[in-house]
Amino acid sequence: MSSFEKVIDEVWAMHDRKQKDYGAVGDPFANVRASKDFGIPGWVGCLTRANDKMKRLQAAARGQNLVNESVRDSLLDLITYAAIALVLYDEVGK
């Protein structure tokens, strides 16, 4: 298995674990779809969360010490948010 495949497997496993905390029965993306309650499409709301991860990564790249989440964890989350955003984007037929 390549390094890339190992990362994808890790992302899948992390996503599966986190959905137990954030998803809803029948809708694993309920937490990011909730942005629709504010008039924001789910895929755009997901990008907002991805942007939060980017801000953390930018801070780390500038040398700031991240306290609550590692760079690696932020990168894994960023991959996941990008994939979720794509699923939600495809659902609306863009």
Helices and strands as residue ranges (DSSP letters): H 3-22, H 30-33, G 34-38, H 42-61, H 71-91
